[in-house]
Amino acid sequence: MIKGPSAEQAQVAEALFLRAREVLGDAFRTFRDVQFLLCVPAFNTLQAQTAIRVRKAGLLDRESKEDEYSKVVMYTPGTHARLAAPHPD
């Protein structure tokens, strides 16, 4: 069971996880790592709150020096274009 700040959020997270597993089928077992990005409405408080939850949940790569704000992006006009742009590795 996935835990969350509220029972409803935990249920949503569990449903998303189960759906991803269903869509990926047997390929789901081959993943060793999953990268993610959370888009939140353009409110500084919501971005900060979500970033803190990402850190507390242990969702950051311990080997890298990424911070929680690299995983939580405020969705504003133009966000889609920035996310679709090639990412330098």
N, C-alpha and C positions, 0 to 999 in steps of 0.2 A: 504494500500500500504506500502510495506517495503521500508525503506530508506537505502541508502548506500553511500559510498564515490563517486560512479559514478552511472549513470543510468544503465549501463550494469551490474554492481555488484548487484544492487537492483533487477534487473530482474532475475538474477540467483538465488538470495536468495528467491525471491517470488516463482519461479518455484520449488525449492527444498522443500519449505514449503508446497506448494500445492500437490506435489507428495507424501510427507510423509502423508499428510492428506488423500489422495486418497488410499494409500496402507493400512493405519490403519483403514480406514472406521469408523464405529461407535465407535470403541475403542479409537479413537482420542479424543473424548469428555471426556473420563475418566481420562486423564492425568492431574495431578495437577502440575507436575514438569518434566522437561526434562534435563538430563545431556548431555553435549556435549564435544567433543574434536576436535580441529582443527589441522590438519597436514599441515604444510607448507614446501616448499623446504628448504634445509639446507643453509639458508642465515640469519645471525644474524639480519640484518636490516629488513627483511621481518617478522621475528618472533616478533621483537620489535614493528613494525608498526601494526601488527595484534593484538598483546596483548593490545596495547593502544586503538585500536578500540573496542575490547571486553569490556574493562573497560568503555569507553565513551558511549557505547551502553547500559550499565546497565545490562550486561548479567551475572554478578557474583552474587552468592547467598549472599544476604546482611546479613544473619544470621551467615554465616561461615566466617572464616578468610582466605579463599582461595584467591590467587592473580591471576591476569590475565595470568601469565606465566604457571599456572597449567592447563590452557585450551588450550594453543598453544604449540604444539610439533613440533620440526623440524624433518622432515622425513629423516632419514639416514639409511644406511644398518644396520639391526638389530632392527629397530624401531618396525617392525611387531611383532617380538618375545617379545619385552618388553611390547607391548600393549596387547598381547595375554596371558601374564603371569597372574596368579591369583592376584587380587588386595586385599590387606588387608583392611578390613573395620574398 
